[in-house]
Amino acid sequence: MIISLTNSDLKCEIDDSDWSLVKDYSWYLKQSGFNSYVCTSKREGNQVRTIRIHRLIMAAGDDEETHHIDFDILNNKRNNLQNLSKQKHRKIHLEN
């Protein structure tokens, strides 16, 4: 399934089975340091929280990072995502 981004002509891809997780949000491309991510914003009380689509899909815990196996941040299909420890995730990116 293809997700349009509100601030870009780029498209994000997810599995059809994840549509129910993402359908109620508007998604945009957000620059974060040297990386970009597909994100949405959610108001929680007086604060606005940024949610990254890949972390939402993989239900990543606070102690995990979600890795894009093919390094394509627009490919958010489950077979391209894996939750890793921060240390292991950093090691993969330093090696590639």
Sequence and secondary structure as in RCSB ss.txt:
>XXXX:A:sequence
MIISLTNSDLKCEIDDSDWSLVKDYSWYLKQSGFNSYVCTSKREGNQVRTIRIHRLIMAAGDDEETHHIDFDILN
NKRNNLQNLSKQKHRKIHLEN
>XXXX:A:secstr
 EEE TT S EEE  GGGHHHHTTS  EEEEETTEEEEEEEEEETTEEEEEEHHHHHHT  TTEEEEETTS TTB
  GGGEEEEEHHHHHHHHHH 
